[in-house]
Amino acid sequence: MSEGRTEFVSSERERLKQAEEAAKQKIGWNNKLEIPQVTWRATAAGLVVGTVVLISNFQFGLQTGWVSMMSLPSALLGYICFRVTPWGKSFSDVENVYVQSVSVAVGTGPLAYGLVGIVPAIEKFLTADETGTGSAIRLSTGQLILWSLGLALFGVFFAVPLRKQVIVKERLPFPSGSATAVLISVLHGTKIRNEEFIINEERSKDPNYMLNNLEEHTGDSRSDSNNSENNSFSETLTLMPHQRTDTISHSANLLYTFLVSSFYTIMAYFFPILRNLPIFGTYLSSEYKWNIQPSPAYIGQGIIMGLPTVSYMVFGSVLGWGVLAPFAKYMNWAPGDISDYQKGGQGWVLWVSLSIMISDSLVSFLTISIKSITGLLNEMKRARKQAREVSEVSESLLLHDDGTNSSDNASLSIGSDIYKDVVPEKHMISTRVVVMGVIASSLLCVACMRIIFNNIVPYYSMFIGVILALFFSILGVRALGETDLNPVSGIGKLSQFIFALVIPASNPSRVLINVIAGGIAEAGAQQAGDLMQDLKAGNLLGASPKAQFKAQLIGTIYSVFVSSIMYKVYNAVYDIPNENYRIPTAAIWIDCARLVTGEGLPPKALQFSLILGALFGAVSFLKNNLSKSSKYHDYLVYLPNGVAVGVGMYNTPNITLARFIGGLIAYWWMTNKHTHLPPSDNKTNMIIFSSGLVLGEGLLSAFTMLLTSLNVKHF
């Protein structure tokens, strides 16, 4: 190598080092790690906000099966909690990350522990013969706590080792986590770390990065698919600018929408007609349940979901409740009441809905998994190739150097890691903690299930469930990072198919075991995904991963007790299932277990399920594999998503139509309202608006529950 090239490498290395140090001082990113984050005040705020989210998720989970992380509303509420107190000025953005991490861990408990699906399926729909004991199963409060504790922790430990791969190394977008980081940065008037800055900061320490820049200057020809990333380091020292938000305005908007939603909730209790307005006439209302529920919360959910998704749900509602259910009743395949799960149209359509969702979920899940695994293997090959090239360059530098820069050149050895984490070790979770945590939490899961169900559930099925949970956590996290969709529904159904092969057909408890094992696998993927979204937000804002890990553990353990008690309270106050709390997810779980273990379907349901399942499987394959460069790619939005269609089929139309109104509002908001504002600010305002609508009705559900327990009469 020529002397000129050697001098260039040395000078370039020094320039990059100086630029890196200047950038760190400018951003103060590493300094943020030392800001107190695990504080008593932040923990208390996170638990309070998380409890509000948990109550909201129970309300809507038991009604529709819809449960949300609510990370954006959690960050917003945490911020408002402190801005109206004397502590507001000292409340940092990274402490806000901790608050929302605690809140998310608490609020997602109803789904993670199966309290809106699996447990109701076991208690409400499982027959005495299917339990294998000859009697129905009813879990006590203590057993519910043990059940939740058994499912609560292993997913958290599974996620920790994945951080470096999917966030630091591959830099998957995790859209919800990134959006949360942007919102927090806007609220605090701070700056978010640019992903491009991270790419170049890490690559600046790598000799291969320098080699690529060197070749640009010397004219060597070399093919590099990532050449767009190899810009000058100094040109990427830009930060994402955000203006300070109007705290008073945001707080007022949140309060107004919260009050509107709360007022509707109270009025709907005293005037139940508000939950089912017969806008299509009394006949369609009484015979086919075509009503509308002008619920602010469901409108808010529709705003969050967006117009395409809620449009697919409306299509599913029309297909299920407007075509298939009436046709099944007309043909006497489902002669009962339209809303009867056993002999009515809803029960018949549920099988078709299940087939559509399974088909779409599995095709999407397998497609994303294959792409992710292929991408990971290609990344490993590329890294090995780069290592060989760097080694050759380092040897060449040492052989041709005149001896004056040997120590500098030696520092360009193969030992450099272009994916080195910029977070100091003391702020990371140690490997020892992770290994011990995985082992302990897995054993805890097995022990809890054994205590609750005695010898009904064999040891091997639980161990297989935990192993599947580990595998599905990896694939689920990658899918979430790439698509913002954690395919827990597909994961749960796929695990049920696997356990149908594992559990002998002669086992009298095979349906019960199938549901339990599927719940174990789903819980791991759900929790791993939640933590990874939080870690993404923290990575962009400079929060401590160890602090977020502690937040997840604190919120999870707290949620174990609150979720279990809240489930018992709902069942004590309401006769579930009923008209308002139909627990559709529970019906999906039990029907899937019966399907894969050989139970019979209603007349002609199999034929319709196979045809529509195949159709939506093909649509899913097309949506997941058509290249973005194709001229037809933009038209994919007009092809319905199978999961959304399935949700529209198993939920009653009144809920779906309210969400559709929300989708229309979201579309109007982003295309017509405040067009003078930047898109990020406009979207922030929309998030605040929808959050108040959802949280108002969700929180006031606790008040209406009190009214019900006191037997306060309706009008």
JONOR-V192915 format. One record per backbone hydrogen bond with DSSP energy under -1.0 kcal/mol. CO is the residue of the C=O (numbers start at 1). NH is the residue of the N-H. If there is no record, write none. Layout:
co:CO nh:NH
co:CO nh:NH
This chain:
co:2 nh:6
co:3 nh:7
co:4 nh:8
co:5 nh:9
co:6 nh:10
co:7 nh:11
co:8 nh:12
co:9 nh:13
co:10 nh:14
co:11 nh:15
co:12 nh:16
co:13 nh:17
co:14 nh:18
co:15 nh:19
co:16 nh:20
co:17 nh:21
co:18 nh:22
co:19 nh:23
co:20 nh:24
co:21 nh:25
co:22 nh:26
co:23 nh:27
co:24 nh:28
co:28 nh:32
co:31 nh:34
co:32 nh:35
co:37 nh:39
co:39 nh:43
co:40 nh:44
co:41 nh:45
co:42 nh:46
co:43 nh:47
co:44 nh:48
co:45 nh:49
co:46 nh:50
co:47 nh:51
co:48 nh:52
co:49 nh:53
co:50 nh:54
co:51 nh:55
co:52 nh:56
co:53 nh:57
co:54 nh:58
co:55 nh:59
co:56 nh:60
co:57 nh:61
co:58 nh:62
co:59 nh:63
co:60 nh:64
co:60 nh:66
co:61 nh:65
co:62 nh:583
co:70 nh:74
co:71 nh:75
co:72 nh:76
co:73 nh:77
co:74 nh:78
co:75 nh:79
co:76 nh:80
co:77 nh:81
co:78 nh:82
co:79 nh:83
co:80 nh:84
co:82 nh:85
co:85 nh:88
co:88 nh:91
co:92 nh:96
co:93 nh:97
co:94 nh:98
co:95 nh:99
co:96 nh:100
co:97 nh:101
co:98 nh:102
co:99 nh:103
co:100 nh:104
co:101 nh:105
co:102 nh:106
co:103 nh:107
co:104 nh:108
co:106 nh:109
co:108 nh:112
co:109 nh:113
co:110 nh:115
co:110 nh:116
co:111 nh:114
co:114 nh:119
co:117 nh:121
co:118 nh:122
co:119 nh:123
co:120 nh:124
co:121 nh:125
co:121 nh:126
co:127 nh:131
co:128 nh:134
co:140 nh:144
co:141 nh:145
co:142 nh:146
co:143 nh:147
co:144 nh:148
co:145 nh:149
co:146 nh:150
co:147 nh:151
co:153 nh:157
co:154 nh:158
co:155 nh:159
co:159 nh:162
co:160 nh:163
co:162 nh:166
co:163 nh:167
co:163 nh:168
co:164 nh:169
co:165 nh:170
co:166 nh:172
co:174 nh:178
co:175 nh:179
co:176 nh:180
co:177 nh:181
co:178 nh:182
co:179 nh:183
co:180 nh:184
co:181 nh:185
co:182 nh:186
co:183 nh:187
co:184 nh:188
co:185 nh:190
co:192 nh:240
co:194 nh:198
co:195 nh:199
co:196 nh:200
co:197 nh:201
co:198 nh:202
co:199 nh:203
co:200 nh:204
co:202 nh:205
co:203 nh:206
co:206 nh:210
co:207 nh:211
co:208 nh:212
co:209 nh:213
co:210 nh:214
co:211 nh:215
co:212 nh:216
co:213 nh:217
co:214 nh:218
co:215 nh:219
co:224 nh:227
co:226 nh:229
co:227 nh:230
co:229 nh:231
co:233 nh:236
co:236 nh:238
co:245 nh:247
co:246 nh:250
co:247 nh:251
co:248 nh:252
co:249 nh:253
co:250 nh:254
co:251 nh:255
co:252 nh:256
co:253 nh:257
co:254 nh:258
co:255 nh:259
co:256 nh:260
co:257 nh:261
co:258 nh:262
co:259 nh:263
co:260 nh:264
co:261 nh:265
co:262 nh:266
co:263 nh:267
co:264 nh:268
co:265 nh:269
co:266 nh:270
co:267 nh:271
co:270 nh:715
co:271 nh:274
co:272 nh:275
co:273 nh:276
co:277 nh:279
co:277 nh:292
co:278 nh:281
co:281 nh:285
co:282 nh:286
co:283 nh:287
co:284 nh:288
co:284 nh:290
co:289 nh:291
co:292 nh:277
co:293 nh:295
co:295 nh:299
co:296 nh:300
co:297 nh:301
co:298 nh:302
co:299 nh:303
co:300 nh:304
co:301 nh:305
co:302 nh:306
co:306 nh:310
co:307 nh:311
co:308 nh:312
co:309 nh:313
co:310 nh:314
co:311 nh:315
co:312 nh:316
co:313 nh:317
co:314 nh:318
co:315 nh:319
co:316 nh:320
co:317 nh:321
co:318 nh:322
co:319 nh:324
co:320 nh:325
co:323 nh:327
co:324 nh:328
co:325 nh:329
co:326 nh:330
co:327 nh:331
co:328 nh:333
co:328 nh:334
co:329 nh:332
co:337 nh:340
co:338 nh:346
co:340 nh:347
co:343 nh:336
co:344 nh:348
co:345 nh:349
co:346 nh:350
co:349 nh:353
co:350 nh:354
co:351 nh:355
co:352 nh:356
co:353 nh:357
co:354 nh:358
co:355 nh:359
co:356 nh:360
co:357 nh:361
co:358 nh:362
co:359 nh:363
co:360 nh:364
co:361 nh:365
co:362 nh:366
co:363 nh:367
co:364 nh:368
co:365 nh:369
co:366 nh:370
co:367 nh:371
co:368 nh:372
co:369 nh:373
co:370 nh:374
co:371 nh:375
co:372 nh:376
co:373 nh:377
co:374 nh:378
co:375 nh:379
co:376 nh:380
co:377 nh:381
co:378 nh:382
co:379 nh:383
co:380 nh:384
co:381 nh:385
co:382 nh:386
co:383 nh:387
co:384 nh:388
co:385 nh:389
co:386 nh:390
co:387 nh:391
co:388 nh:392
co:389 nh:393
co:390 nh:394
co:391 nh:395
co:392 nh:396
co:393 nh:397
co:394 nh:398
co:395 nh:399
co:396 nh:400
co:405 nh:409
co:406 nh:410
co:407 nh:411
co:409 nh:412
co:410 nh:413
co:413 nh:416
co:417 nh:420
co:424 nh:427
co:425 nh:428
co:427 nh:546
co:430 nh:434
co:431 nh:435
co:432 nh:436
co:433 nh:437
co:434 nh:438
co:435 nh:439
co:436 nh:440
co:437 nh:441
co:438 nh:442
co:439 nh:443
co:440 nh:444
co:441 nh:445
co:442 nh:446
co:443 nh:447
co:444 nh:448
co:445 nh:449
co:446 nh:450
co:447 nh:451
co:448 nh:452
co:449 nh:453
co:450 nh:454
co:453 nh:456
co:458 nh:462
co:459 nh:463
co:460 nh:464
co:461 nh:465
co:462 nh:466
co:463 nh:467
co:464 nh:468
co:465 nh:469
co:466 nh:470
co:467 nh:471
co:468 nh:472
co:469 nh:473
co:470 nh:474
co:471 nh:475
co:472 nh:476
co:473 nh:477
co:474 nh:478
co:475 nh:479
co:476 nh:480
co:477 nh:481
co:478 nh:482
co:479 nh:483
co:480 nh:484
co:481 nh:174
co:486 nh:488
co:487 nh:491
co:488 nh:492
co:489 nh:493
co:490 nh:494
co:491 nh:495
co:492 nh:496
co:493 nh:497
co:494 nh:498
co:495 nh:499
co:496 nh:500
co:498 nh:502
co:499 nh:503
co:504 nh:507
co:507 nh:510
co:509 nh:513
co:510 nh:514
co:511 nh:515
co:512 nh:516
co:513 nh:517
co:514 nh:518
co:515 nh:519
co:516 nh:520
co:517 nh:521
co:518 nh:522
co:519 nh:523
co:520 nh:524
co:521 nh:525
co:522 nh:526
co:523 nh:527
co:524 nh:528
co:525 nh:529
co:526 nh:530
co:527 nh:531
co:528 nh:532
co:529 nh:533
co:530 nh:534
co:531 nh:535
co:532 nh:536
co:533 nh:537
co:534 nh:538
co:535 nh:539
co:536 nh:540
co:537 nh:541
co:538 nh:542
co:538 nh:543
co:540 nh:193
co:544 nh:548
co:545 nh:549
co:546 nh:550
co:547 nh:551
co:548 nh:552
co:549 nh:553
co:550 nh:554
co:551 nh:555
co:552 nh:556
co:553 nh:557
co:554 nh:558
co:555 nh:559
co:556 nh:560
co:557 nh:561
co:558 nh:562
co:559 nh:563
co:560 nh:564
co:561 nh:565
co:562 nh:566
co:563 nh:567
co:564 nh:568
co:565 nh:569
co:566 nh:570
co:567 nh:571
co:568 nh:572
co:569 nh:573
co:570 nh:574
co:574 nh:576
co:581 nh:578
co:583 nh:587
co:584 nh:588
co:585 nh:589
co:586 nh:590
co:587 nh:591
co:588 nh:592
co:589 nh:593
co:590 nh:594
co:591 nh:595
co:592 nh:596
co:593 nh:597
co:594 nh:599
co:595 nh:598
co:602 nh:605
co:604 nh:608
co:605 nh:609
co:606 nh:610
co:607 nh:611
co:608 nh:612
co:609 nh:613
co:610 nh:614
co:611 nh:615
co:612 nh:616
co:613 nh:617
co:614 nh:618
co:615 nh:619
co:616 nh:620
co:617 nh:621
co:618 nh:622
co:619 nh:623
co:620 nh:624
co:621 nh:625
co:622 nh:626
co:627 nh:630
co:630 nh:633
co:632 nh:635
co:633 nh:636
co:635 nh:638
co:636 nh:639
co:641 nh:645
co:642 nh:646
co:643 nh:647
co:644 nh:648
co:645 nh:649
co:646 nh:650
co:647 nh:651
co:652 nh:655
co:652 nh:656
co:653 nh:657
co:654 nh:293
co:654 nh:658
co:655 nh:659
co:656 nh:660
co:657 nh:661
co:658 nh:662
co:659 nh:663
co:660 nh:664
co:661 nh:665
co:662 nh:666
co:663 nh:667
co:664 nh:668
co:665 nh:669
co:666 nh:670
co:667 nh:671
co:668 nh:672
co:668 nh:673
co:674 nh:677
co:678 nh:682
co:679 nh:683
co:680 nh:684
co:681 nh:685
co:682 nh:686
co:683 nh:687
co:684 nh:688
co:685 nh:689
co:686 nh:690
co:687 nh:691
co:688 nh:692
co:689 nh:693
co:690 nh:694
co:691 nh:695
co:692 nh:696
co:693 nh:697
co:694 nh:698
co:695 nh:699
co:696 nh:700
co:699 nh:702
co:700 nh:704
co:701 nh:705
co:702 nh:706
co:703 nh:707
co:704 nh:708
co:705 nh:709
co:706 nh:710
co:707 nh:712
co:708 nh:711
